[in-house]
Amino acid sequence: MRFILRGQVLNLEKDDVTKAVRGASPGAIRKYGVKLNGKEYPIKQVVGAVTGLPSAEFTAHDAYRILKKLGFDIEVYD
């Protein structure tokens, strides 16, 4: 699927996302998380891993939109 994130055109598939975090330790989840490879990750960590962008370069809303469009279930933590 094609996405535009902060002016950068990305072509991502669901497998790209799961491969990008394989072996990575999950960071602390503030509000939104996604389960990948049996672990819960913060959505911004996941999108940062697959795009190579620092998490400060995009919002949680951007990450949420991309992961939902790829078919991931996002968990909401309070």
trRosetta pair geometry for C-beta under 8 A, 3 or more apart (Angstrom, degrees):
i j d omega theta_ij theta_ji phi_ij phi_ji
1 11 7.2 170 80 -152 31 54
1 12 6.0 -30 61 68 81 70
1 13 6.9 130 8 -90 75 50
1 69 6.2 -171 143 134 162 112
1 70 6.4 -147 30 -90 139 74
2 9 6.7 -17 -164 -169 98 93
2 10 7.1 149 -156 82 48 52
2 11 5.5 -21 -97 -99 68 72
3 9 7.6 153 83 -158 45 47
3 10 4.6 -17 64 63 94 104
3 11 7.9 175 22 -81 71 26
3 12 6.3 -11 11 19 118 112
3 66 5.5 28 -121 -114 163 101
3 69 7.3 143 -84 74 113 148
4 7 6.9 8 -179 -108 98 12
4 8 7.0 155 -157 73 57 39
4 9 5.7 -27 -100 -98 76 60
4 10 7.3 172 -90 17 24 80
5 8 5.4 -28 69 61 76 94
5 10 5.8 15 11 -7 110 127
5 47 7.8 -179 -129 176 159 121
5 51 6.4 -58 72 -126 153 155
5 53 7.0 -136 121 -3 128 160
5 58 5.7 -18 -175 -99 110 138
5 62 5.8 99 -133 -176 98 128
5 66 7.1 -4 -75 -67 124 135
6 53 7.2 131 41 -139 137 155
6 57 5.7 -84 -8 162 171 95
6 58 5.8 -117 -29 -82 120 88
6 62 7.7 7 -33 -130 88 160
8 51 7.3 110 99 -167 142 117
8 53 7.3 -175 33 -66 155 129
10 51 6.1 -54 -103 -113 142 100
10 66 7.9 5 81 -131 144 131
12 16 5.0 -127 -153 65 77 143
12 17 6.7 64 178 -49 120 90
12 50 6.3 59 -127 155 130 131
12 51 8.0 -52 -71 -76 133 80
12 66 7.2 36 59 -173 151 112
12 70 6.6 -53 115 -89 111 130
13 16 5.0 109 55 -6 69 102
13 17 7.8 -134 98 -4 44 84
13 70 7.4 131 -175 -140 27 110
14 17 5.9 -55 -163 29 39 112
14 18 6.8 28 150 -11 70 105
14 70 4.9 150 -86 172 75 105
14 71 5.9 -32 -88 51 130 113
14 72 7.3 159 -131 -53 98 87
15 18 5.8 -56 -145 40 38 106
15 19 6.0 36 158 -18 70 109
16 19 6.0 -61 -148 41 26 109
16 20 6.2 34 154 -31 63 109
16 50 5.6 92 133 -149 96 115
17 20 5.7 -53 -149 26 28 115
17 21 7.2 2 163 0 61 105
17 36 7.0 -118 133 -115 95 143
17 46 6.2 32 -166 174 101 108
17 50 5.0 -34 -107 -77 60 148
17 67 7.2 117 -136 -114 157 82
17 70 6.3 104 -17 138 145 163
17 72 7.2 -91 113 -53 161 135
18 21 6.8 -72 -155 44 30 93
18 22 6.7 53 149 -53 65 95
18 36 5.3 -166 -117 -161 73 109
18 37 6.1 134 -163 -45 92 94
19 22 5.5 -33 -150 -5 37 121
20 24 7.9 -9 132 -10 59 138
20 46 7.2 104 90 -165 120 62
20 49 4.1 135 148 128 109 101
20 50 3.9 -128 -26 -82 171 69
21 24 4.6 -87 -161 37 64 124
21 36 5.3 72 70 102 138 143
21 37 6.6 -162 98 15 99 127
21 39 7.9 -140 141 70 123 118
21 41 5.9 -60 -152 -69 156 164
21 45 7.5 79 -110 127 119 96
21 46 5.7 -38 -56 -118 136 76
21 49 5.2 96 -74 96 74 165
21 50 7.7 -42 -33 -50 84 87
22 37 5.8 144 -105 -76 68 160
24 41 7.6 49 95 -109 115 131
24 45 7.6 177 137 159 140 116
24 49 6.3 -89 -36 -110 167 148
26 29 7.5 -15 164 -44 117 94
26 39 5.1 -162 -37 156 125 118
26 40 5.9 73 -147 85 165 54
26 41 4.6 -133 -122 -97 100 65
26 42 7.2 132 -172 -3 88 72
26 45 7.1 128 -148 90 59 160
27 41 7.1 58 32 -153 73 71
27 42 5.2 -49 75 13 102 121
27 45 4.8 170 21 -73 120 147
28 42 6.8 28 90 -46 38 129
29 32 7.2 -130 -164 79 99 27
29 33 4.1 -18 -128 -69 143 118
29 40 6.3 -44 -42 139 144 111
29 41 7.5 141 -78 153 103 19
29 42 4.7 -179 -105 -80 63 81
29 77 5.5 93 126 16 116 152
30 42 6.6 49 11 -124 77 125
30 77 7.4 167 117 74 25 117
31 60 6.9 40 63 -167 119 160
31 76 6.6 -15 168 -152 76 70
31 77 5.8 -160 -148 60 28 80
31 78 7.7 38 -130 -93 74 35
32 42 7.0 86 83 -156 66 64
32 43 4.6 -20 112 -2 112 126
32 60 5.9 136 27 -172 131 117
32 63 7.4 153 94 98 138 116
32 64 6.0 -69 -166 -86 168 103
32 74 5.4 -13 -163 -177 106 114
32 75 7.0 145 -157 76 51 53
32 76 6.2 -23 -99 -104 68 58
32 77 7.3 -157 -67 19 20 85
33 40 4.7 24 166 -179 136 101
33 41 6.3 153 -156 75 83 32
33 42 5.9 -56 -100 -95 74 39
33 43 6.6 -149 -108 -36 21 78
33 74 7.3 142 71 -163 33 65
33 75 4.7 -24 67 63 87 106
33 77 6.2 45 -2 -19 111 118
34 40 7.3 154 74 -150 26 60
34 41 5.8 -29 62 62 77 86
34 43 5.5 86 -12 -90 109 80
34 46 5.9 -24 53 -24 127 162
34 67 5.8 -114 -76 -171 155 150
34 72 5.1 14 -148 162 131 134
34 73 7.1 146 -134 79 80 51
34 74 5.7 -45 -80 -108 90 62
34 75 6.9 172 -83 13 36 85
35 38 7.4 -3 -179 -131 97 11
35 39 7.0 170 -149 85 64 27
35 40 5.4 -35 -92 -91 71 66
35 41 7.7 144 -103 15 22 75
35 73 7.4 -6 31 72 97 98
35 75 7.2 64 -27 -16 91 124
36 39 6.4 -29 70 62 64 76
36 41 5.8 -21 29 10 111 124
36 46 6.7 131 -8 -114 148 126
36 72 7.9 -27 -71 -129 97 129
40 75 7.1 -43 -139 41 117 143
41 45 5.3 -121 177 78 103 120
41 46 5.0 111 113 -57 133 101
42 45 4.5 88 67 2 90 108
42 46 7.2 -164 91 -9 47 86
43 46 5.5 -54 -151 35 37 114
43 47 6.3 28 157 -12 70 106
43 60 6.3 90 75 -150 119 79
43 63 4.1 133 137 135 104 126
43 64 6.0 43 151 -72 164 61
43 67 5.8 -106 -144 -7 110 152
43 74 6.4 7 -77 -129 134 112
44 47 5.9 -54 -141 42 34 105
44 48 6.0 38 157 -21 65 110
44 55 4.3 71 158 -142 116 116
44 58 7.3 178 -134 84 92 93
44 60 5.8 -66 -56 -96 108 70
44 63 5.0 -116 -85 -48 54 161
45 48 5.7 -58 -147 39 26 114
45 49 6.3 29 155 -23 63 107
45 55 6.9 -23 -76 -78 45 132
46 49 5.8 -56 -151 32 28 111
46 50 6.6 13 158 -8 64 109
46 63 7.0 114 65 -163 92 116
46 67 6.7 56 99 -86 138 128
47 50 6.0 -59 -143 43 32 103
47 51 5.9 9 165 0 69 117
47 53 7.6 -27 133 57 86 107
47 55 7.8 105 74 -111 93 77
47 58 6.6 -88 120 82 135 144
47 62 7.1 149 159 113 166 92
47 63 4.1 -135 -7 -119 146 92
47 66 5.8 102 -112 65 121 143
47 67 6.9 -100 -65 -46 102 101
48 51 6.4 -69 -133 50 23 95
48 52 7.6 -154 178 29 55 1
48 53 5.8 -108 -127 77 65 66
48 54 6.5 15 -138 -152 119 18
48 55 4.7 -53 -66 -66 139 77
48 58 7.9 -168 -75 41 77 113
49 52 8.0 21 -177 -66 19 40
51 58 7.9 52 62 -6 160 147
53 57 4.4 -106 173 67 113 142
53 58 6.2 68 114 -10 141 113
54 57 5.1 106 66 -13 74 104
55 58 7.0 -82 -158 52 42 79
58 62 4.2 -98 178 72 109 151
58 63 6.4 123 119 -46 119 83
59 62 4.8 113 55 0 72 97
59 63 7.2 -135 102 2 46 85
60 63 5.5 -53 -150 40 38 113
60 64 6.0 45 150 -25 69 105
61 64 5.6 -50 -143 35 30 115
61 65 6.3 34 156 -22 63 106
62 65 5.9 -57 -151 34 27 112
62 66 6.5 22 156 -15 63 108
63 66 6.0 -58 -149 37 29 108
63 67 6.2 19 160 -11 66 112
64 67 6.2 -64 -145 42 24 104
64 68 6.0 22 160 -17 64 112
64 74 5.9 29 -136 -101 84 168
65 68 6.1 -59 -144 38 23 109
65 69 6.3 21 160 -18 61 111
66 69 6.0 -61 -149 37 26 109
66 70 6.5 19 155 -13 63 110
67 70 5.7 -60 -149 40 32 109
67 72 4.3 -53 173 52 93 129
67 74 6.1 104 102 -70 127 107
68 71 7.7 69 178 -55 31 13
68 72 6.6 -87 -82 60 31 75
68 74 6.3 -49 -72 -15 90 121
